Amino acid sequence: TEWKNVYKRTAVCVNKEPCIGKHHHKTGAKWDFDEVTIFAQVNAFIQRCRELTEICIGRLQFVCSSPLVENRAINNASIPKFGGTSGPQIMKSLSGIEQTYTSHVEQLQKVD
């Protein structure tokens, strides 16, 4: 990630030059931080954003017929029809997946 690379490059530069203290003398101070600690919250936030993106992508897959969608134009959009002898079974499977997904989204909406 770019922000972590910027931190590493800056740390290298800071550690090359002697640190000048408040009274203009060299302190010898260096950047010696635990990167895991520094970036733990940022990494956790990035992971949450990725998970939210996955939820949104999944949500788009079922937007046509979802009861959670208030826009009637979107809600009444046609679902693709599957023909042949397997068509009804495919539709039943998709409907089951959609119901399970909708249930999980509703549970997520209740989380504080």
Buried (B, 14 or more C-beta within 10 A) or exposed (E): EEEEEEBEEEBEEEEEEEEEEEEEEEEEEEEEEEEEEEBEEEEEEEEEEEEEEEBEEEBEEBEBBBEEBEEEEEBEEEEEEEEEEEEEEBBEEBEEEBEEBBEEBEEEEEEE
